[in-house]
Amino acid sequence: MLHVKEIQAKSVLNKSKIFDYCLNPYTGCQINCRYCYARLFMKRYSGHKEAWSDFVDVKINAPEVLQKQLGKAKRGTTDQFFRESKDRLVSELLKRKMKFQALF
């Protein structure tokens, strides 16, 4: 059973070794892809006891936090396969990113 919790984020742009930054509007995932690197180490950082595919934390203030952090970003990535939820969080993040013209 998927446990979804709304949280207030301190950050949504995180340093990445693949790109300069990674955009993370959620913690957790309901998909649990076999090839996903995050499922190997993120559970220990999230504080969840559930399996990786059993929880998602929705960072409900992500658009506002992203707006503040965009000045730092040069280029980055996010998981575009994450299913858009009823809160339309990914859509709002992409609108703000496009206004800033950063490369993601």
Phi and psi restraints in degrees (value plus and minus 20) as a CYANA .aco file:
   2 LEU   PHI    -101.6   -61.6
   2 LEU   PSI     106.4   146.4
   3 HIS   PHI    -122.1   -82.1
   3 HIS   PSI      95.4   135.4
   4 VAL   PHI    -130.3   -90.3
   4 VAL   PSI     108.5   148.5
   5 LYS   PHI    -150.6  -110.6
   5 LYS   PSI     114.8   154.8
   6 GLU   PHI    -109.2   -69.2
   6 GLU   PSI     111.7   151.7
   7 ILE   PHI    -152.8  -112.8
   7 ILE   PSI     141.9   181.9
   8 GLN   PHI    -115.2   -75.2
   8 GLN   PSI     104.0   144.0
   9 ALA   PHI    -112.0   -72.0
   9 ALA   PSI     127.9   167.9
  10 LYS   PHI    -112.0   -72.0
  10 LYS   PSI     -47.2    -7.2
  11 SER   PHI    -171.9  -131.9
  11 SER   PSI     125.8   165.8
  12 VAL   PHI    -144.7  -104.7
  12 VAL   PSI     -36.1     3.9
  13 LEU   PHI    -120.5   -80.5
  13 LEU   PSI     102.4   142.4
  14 ASN   PHI    -144.3  -104.3
  14 ASN   PSI     123.6   163.6
  15 LYS   PHI     -76.3   -36.3
  15 LYS   PSI     122.4   162.4
  16 SER   PHI    -152.5  -112.5
  16 SER   PSI     130.0   170.0
  17 LYS   PHI    -108.3   -68.3
  17 LYS   PSI     -32.2     7.8
  18 ILE   PHI    -110.1   -70.1
  18 ILE   PSI     -68.6   -28.6
  19 PHE   PHI    -142.8  -102.8
  19 PHE   PSI    -199.3  -159.3
  20 ASP   PHI     -84.7   -44.7
  20 ASP   PSI     -63.1   -23.1
  21 TYR   PHI    -158.7  -118.7
  21 TYR   PSI     137.8   177.8
  22 CYS   PHI    -144.1  -104.1
  22 CYS   PSI     112.7   152.7
  23 LEU   PHI    -112.1   -72.1
  23 LEU   PSI     101.1   141.1
  24 ASN   PHI    -145.2  -105.2
  24 ASN   PSI      66.7   106.7
  25 PRO   PHI     -99.8   -59.8
  25 PRO   PSI     -28.5    11.5
  26 TYR   PHI    -154.6  -114.6
  26 TYR   PSI     136.1   176.1
  27 THR   PHI    -139.8   -99.8
  27 THR   PSI     111.4   151.4
  28 GLY   PHI      77.2   117.2
  28 GLY   PSI     157.8   197.8
  29 CYS   PHI    -186.4  -146.4
  29 CYS   PSI     123.5   163.5
  30 GLN   PHI    -114.3   -74.3
  30 GLN   PSI     -25.3    14.7
  31 ILE   PHI    -107.3   -67.3
  31 ILE   PSI     -67.2   -27.2
  32 ASN   PHI      42.2    82.2
  32 ASN   PSI      30.1    70.1
  33 CYS   PHI     -80.6   -40.6
  33 CYS   PSI     122.8   162.8
  34 ARG   PHI     -83.6   -43.6
  34 ARG   PSI     -53.0   -13.0
  35 TYR   PHI    -106.8   -66.8
  35 TYR   PSI     -21.2    18.8
  36 CYS   PHI     -92.4   -52.4
  36 CYS   PSI     102.9   142.9
  37 TYR   PHI     -92.1   -52.1
  37 TYR   PSI     -49.1    -9.1
  38 ALA   PHI     -84.8   -44.8
  38 ALA   PSI     -56.2   -16.2
  39 ARG   PHI     -85.4   -45.4
  39 ARG   PSI     -38.0     2.0
  40 LEU   PHI     -97.4   -57.4
  40 LEU   PSI     -47.4    -7.4
  41 PHE   PHI    -154.0  -114.0
  41 PHE   PSI     -35.8     4.2
  42 MET   PHI     -92.4   -52.4
  42 MET   PSI     -48.0    -8.0
  43 LYS   PHI     -78.1   -38.1
  43 LYS   PSI     -60.0   -20.0
  44 ARG   PHI     -88.2   -48.2
  44 ARG   PSI     -44.8    -4.8
  45 TYR   PHI    -107.4   -67.4
  45 TYR   PSI     -38.6     1.4
  46 SER   PHI    -104.2   -64.2
  46 SER   PSI     -43.2    -3.2
  47 GLY   PHI      62.0   102.0
  47 GLY   PSI     -13.2    26.8
  48 HIS   PHI    -106.6   -66.6
  48 HIS   PSI     126.3   166.3
  49 LYS   PHI    -115.6   -75.6
  49 LYS   PSI     -37.0     3.0
  50 GLU   PHI     -89.0   -49.0
  50 GLU   PSI     139.6   179.6
  51 ALA   PHI     -83.4   -43.4
  51 ALA   PSI     136.8   176.8
  52 TRP   PHI     -72.4   -32.4
  52 TRP   PSI     -59.6   -19.6
  53 SER   PHI    -105.0   -65.0
  53 SER   PSI     -14.9    25.1
  54 ASP   PHI    -126.7   -86.7
  54 ASP   PSI     -16.5    23.5
  55 PHE   PHI    -165.7  -125.7
  55 PHE   PSI     129.4   169.4
  56 VAL   PHI    -163.8  -123.8
  56 VAL   PSI     105.0   145.0
  57 ASP   PHI    -119.2   -79.2
  57 ASP   PSI     102.2   142.2
  58 VAL   PHI    -115.1   -75.1
  58 VAL   PSI      98.9   138.9
  59 LYS   PHI    -104.0   -64.0
  59 LYS   PSI      68.0   108.0
  60 ILE   PHI     -86.2   -46.2
  60 ILE   PSI     -40.3    -0.3
  61 ASN   PHI    -118.8   -78.8
  61 ASN   PSI      -2.7    37.3
  62 ALA   PHI     -76.2   -36.2
  62 ALA   PSI     -63.4   -23.4
  63 PRO   PHI     -79.2   -39.2
  63 PRO   PSI     -62.2   -22.2
  64 GLU   PHI     -89.1   -49.1
  64 GLU   PSI     -60.6   -20.6
  65 VAL   PHI     -85.9   -45.9
  65 VAL   PSI     -62.0   -22.0
  66 LEU   PHI     -80.5   -40.5
  66 LEU   PSI     -63.8   -23.8
  67 GLN   PHI     -75.3   -35.3
  67 GLN   PSI     -60.9   -20.9
  68 LYS   PHI     -90.8   -50.8
  68 LYS   PSI     -51.3   -11.3
  69 GLN   PHI    -111.8   -71.8
  69 GLN   PSI     -32.6     7.4
  70 LEU   PHI     -80.0   -40.0
  70 LEU   PSI     -48.3    -8.3
  71 GLY   PHI     -80.8   -40.8
  71 GLY   PSI     -43.4    -3.4
  72 LYS   PHI    -105.4   -65.4
  72 LYS   PSI     -46.8    -6.8
  73 ALA   PHI     -96.0   -56.0
  73 ALA   PSI     117.4   157.4
  74 LYS   PHI    -126.5   -86.5
  74 LYS   PSI     -73.0   -33.0
  75 ARG   PHI    -175.8  -135.8
  75 ARG   PSI     135.1   175.1
  76 GLY   PHI    -184.7  -144.7
  76 GLY   PSI    -189.0  -149.0
  77 THR   PHI    -167.0  -127.0
  77 THR   PSI     141.5   181.5
  78 THR   PHI    -168.6  -128.6
  78 THR   PSI     145.8   185.8
  79 ASP   PHI    -102.1   -62.1
  79 ASP   PSI      80.1   120.1
  80 GLN   PHI     -96.6   -56.6
  80 GLN   PSI     -27.6    12.4
  81 PHE   PHI    -107.4   -67.4
  81 PHE   PSI     -27.0    13.0
  82 PHE   PHI     -86.0   -46.0
  82 PHE   PSI     107.8   147.8
  83 ARG   PHI     -85.1   -45.1
  83 ARG   PSI     107.6   147.6
  84 GLU   PHI     -82.8   -42.8
  84 GLU   PSI     111.1   151.1
  85 SER   PHI    -116.9   -76.9
  85 SER   PSI     157.2   197.2
  86 LYS   PHI     -82.5   -42.5
  86 LYS   PSI     -40.8    -0.8
  87 ASP   PHI     -98.4   -58.4
  87 ASP   PSI     -29.8    10.2
  88 ARG   PHI      39.1    79.1
  88 ARG   PSI      11.8    51.8
  89 LEU   PHI     -82.4   -42.4
  89 LEU   PSI     -67.2   -27.2
  90 VAL   PHI     -83.0   -43.0
  90 VAL   PSI     -61.6   -21.6
  91 SER   PHI     -79.8   -39.8
  91 SER   PSI     -64.0   -24.0
  92 GLU   PHI     -86.5   -46.5
  92 GLU   PSI     -58.8   -18.8
  93 LEU   PHI     -83.6   -43.6
  93 LEU   PSI     -63.8   -23.8
  94 LEU   PHI     -85.5   -45.5
  94 LEU   PSI     -57.0   -17.0
  95 LYS   PHI     -80.4   -40.4
  95 LYS   PSI     -65.3   -25.3
  96 ARG   PHI     -88.1   -48.1
  96 ARG   PSI     -57.8   -17.8
  97 LYS   PHI     -84.6   -44.6
  97 LYS   PSI     -61.8   -21.8
  98 MET   PHI     -84.4   -44.4
  98 MET   PSI     -57.3   -17.3
  99 LYS   PHI     -82.4   -42.4
  99 LYS   PSI     -54.8   -14.8
 100 PHE   PHI    -101.2   -61.2
 100 PHE   PSI     -42.6    -2.6
 101 GLN   PHI      46.5    86.5
 101 GLN   PSI      10.6    50.6
 102 ALA   PHI     -98.4   -58.4
 102 ALA   PSI     135.8   175.8
 103 LEU   PHI    -113.8   -73.8
 103 LEU   PSI      95.5   135.5
